[in-house]
Amino acid sequence: MATDHIRYDVLARDALRGVLRRVLADAAEHGLPGDHHFFITFASTAEGVKLSPRLLAQYPEEMTVILQHQFWDLVVTEDRFEVGLSFGGVPERLVIPFSAIKSFFDPSVQFGLQFEMGDAEPAAAEGSPAAPSSPPSALPAPEKETRDGPEKPTEGAEVVRLDRFRKK
């Protein structure tokens, strides 16, 4: 097999992160249109991620945030986004580099992206773009604020795949 000197896998991954960047920048400027909302899973210990010690202790490997009803001060730059969210009634400011994001999913339109971690993609990813064959899994979400106050995860919450709810 020939060596890929162009690194199409890296180009495709960066292009897909550009889609994510543009979607978040539009949400920062205009808000979320219609029923759109985002599940964003990221590596909590990746370089450049900023979380409170409390959240890092609770999510030592990865964390999923949901941008839907109550978030504030969404700021998008070339390499990261920052957002205010409430966890258990406590406001937090998160800084998440795009390179730390593992998956992005908008369940309102069944659109998802999944990314490999690290600067050098693993050998299995060579020759294939970073797009997933199916949407990422929905992980139990951290406590989030709703219009009616804090929403607590159900005890013994089950991890389900979002495509389970797709119309067949």
C-alpha positions in Angstrom: 0.0 0.0 0.0 1.3 3.5 -0.9 2.3 5.9 1.8 -0.2 8.8 2.2 2.1 11.8 2.2 -0.9 14.2 1.9 -2.6 12.8 5.0 -6.1 12.8 3.8 -7.3 11.5 7.2 -6.0 14.6 8.9 -7.4 16.9 6.2 -10.9 15.2 6.6 -10.7 15.4 10.4 -9.9 19.1 10.3 -12.6 19.8 7.8 -15.2 18.0 10.0 -14.0 20.0 13.0 -14.5 23.1 10.9 -18.2 22.0 10.5 -18.4 21.8 14.3 -16.7 25.2 14.7 -19.1 26.9 12.3 -22.2 25.3 13.9 -21.1 26.5 17.3 -20.1 30.0 16.0 -23.6 30.3 14.5 -25.2 29.2 17.8 -23.1 31.8 19.6 -24.2 34.6 17.3 -27.8 33.7 16.7 -28.8 31.1 19.3 -30.0 27.6 18.5 -32.6 27.5 15.6 -35.7 25.3 15.9 -35.3 22.1 17.8 -31.5 21.9 17.3 -29.4 21.0 20.4 -26.0 19.4 20.8 -24.5 16.6 22.7 -20.7 17.2 22.8 -18.4 14.6 24.3 -14.8 15.5 25.0 -11.7 14.1 26.8 -11.8 15.9 30.2 -8.0 15.6 30.7 -7.0 16.6 27.1 -4.5 19.5 26.7 -6.3 22.9 27.0 -9.5 21.6 28.6 -10.4 23.8 31.6 -12.9 22.3 34.1 -13.3 23.0 37.8 -11.7 20.4 40.1 -15.2 19.3 41.1 -16.2 18.4 37.5 -12.8 16.8 36.8 -13.2 14.6 39.8 -16.7 13.6 38.7 -15.7 13.1 35.0 -12.0 12.0 35.1 -11.8 10.6 31.5 -14.6 12.1 29.4 -17.6 14.3 29.8 -20.7 15.0 27.7 -22.3 18.4 27.8 -25.7 19.3 26.3 -26.2 22.7 24.7 -29.9 23.1 24.6 -32.0 25.4 26.9 -29.7 26.9 29.5 -26.2 27.8 28.5 -24.6 31.2 28.3 -21.6 33.2 27.0 -20.8 30.7 24.2 -17.5 32.0 22.7 -16.0 30.2 19.7 -12.4 30.8 18.6 -10.3 29.1 15.9 -9.1 26.3 18.3 -11.7 26.0 21.1 -15.1 27.0 22.5 -16.0 28.3 25.9 -19.4 28.1 27.5 -21.2 28.6 30.8 -23.3 25.8 32.1 -24.9 24.9 35.4 -24.2 21.6 37.1 -26.3 20.8 40.2 -27.2 24.5 40.5 -23.6 25.6 40.4 -22.5 27.7 37.5 -19.4 26.6 35.7 -17.2 28.0 32.8 -15.8 25.3 30.5 -13.1 25.7 28.0 -13.0 22.9 25.4 -10.4 22.8 22.5 -11.8 21.3 19.3 -8.9 18.8 19.4 -10.4 17.4 22.7 -13.8 16.6 21.2 -14.6 13.0 20.7 -18.1 13.3 19.3 -20.8 15.7 18.4 -24.5 14.9 17.9 -27.5 16.9 17.0 -30.5 14.5 17.7 -33.0 16.9 16.2 -31.7 16.0 12.7 -29.8 12.7 13.5 -26.5 14.3 12.6 -23.3 13.1 14.3 -19.5 13.4 14.0 -17.0 11.2 15.8 -13.3 12.0 16.1 -10.2 10.0 16.9 -8.1 11.4 19.7 -4.5 12.6 19.3 -2.5 14.6 16.7 -1.5 11.4 14.8 -4.4 9.3 13.8 -4.1 5.6 14.6 -3.2 3.3 11.7 -6.8 2.0 11.5 -8.0 5.4 10.5 -5.6 5.7 7.6 -7.4 6.0 4.3 -10.8 6.7 5.9 -12.4 10.0 6.9 -13.2 10.7 10.6 -17.0 10.6 10.0 -18.8 7.8 11.9 -20.9 5.1 10.3 -23.5 5.8 13.0 -24.2 8.5 15.5 -22.2 8.5 18.8 -23.8 7.0 21.8 -25.8 9.1 24.2 -24.0 9.0 27.5 -25.7 9.8 30.8 -25.6 13.6 30.9 -24.3 15.6 33.9 -26.9 17.3 35.9 -28.3 20.2 33.9 -30.5 23.1 34.6 -34.0 23.0 33.1 -36.6 25.7 33.0 -38.1 24.0 36.1 -34.8 23.8 38.1 -32.0 21.3 38.3 -32.6 18.0 36.6 -30.9 15.0 38.2 -29.9 11.9 36.3 -32.0 8.8 37.0 -30.4 6.3 39.4 -29.0 3.4 37.4 -29.3 5.3 34.2 -28.9 3.2 31.1 -26.5 4.1 28.2 -28.5 3.9 25.0 -27.6 4.5 21.4 -29.5 7.5 19.9 -30.2 5.6 16.7 -32.5 3.4 18.9 -35.0 6.2 18.7 -34.8 6.7 15.0 -38.0 6.2 13.0 -37.6 3.0 11.0 
